[in-house]
Amino acid sequence: MIYWAEKYGPIALATATAGALLYFSEEMVGLAADKSINVSALYSAIFNWASIQTGFLFGVFGFVSGKSSGFLAEINRTQAMQTFNIYTRNATLLGFLVALTCIPLVVTDFDISGKSAAHYYVFVGWSFVTVWSFLAFARVAYVFGVILQVRDKTKILG
């Protein structure tokens, strides 16, 4: 059960978020129309976060792949480490995708306030990828933190 939650949790929660946005579409469009929420500011904030997130993930990947001694070298060829590398790659690609898709949304002031239903569906799709990306990042950051807690054995000279 825990493995399932770790492996599929980010995409499952992103799907639930998209479902909730579809269910509450009238309320969301109403909030955007009366300027109670500013989706343009959301796009900008998410762009900033996705940029930072992607940079962090590149750093994690570089640290893990460049470590040739100690604990990381010992677990390098294990299934768990291969899975972690897949999680890192996927989170990096998702973060890059989110950052890239934010650019036209910010530049065009992409509005969801009822002008076109298609705009709202694009927003839902973007939200799906954004939540998936953030949760995939959180998974990598958590596992990376666990990996860093393991201390390398020190050799006793004798």
C-alpha angles and dihedrals in degrees: 000000000000091000090051091051091048094046101039103020097095095051093040092054091045089053090050089051092051090048091051091049090051092047092049096038096124091052093047094048089048092052091050092046094053091043094244087132126034109213091180089062088048091055090050094047092048091048089055092047094046090051092052092043093052092049091051091050091051087053092050091049092049093048095047096043094043097051108101101171142046127020096340091053090050095053096036096106098039124113090242092056092046088052090049090051090051090050090050093048093047094047091049093050092046092049090050090048092051093048091048095048092047092063098070091039091056096040095049095040087235106213128202097186098119105283091117132006088214089064090058092049090051088051091051091050091048090048090051092054092042094053091043090050094049094048092045087053092048090052092053093045091051095048091044089054090052091049091051091053091066109091121216115244113253118221116235112222111221 
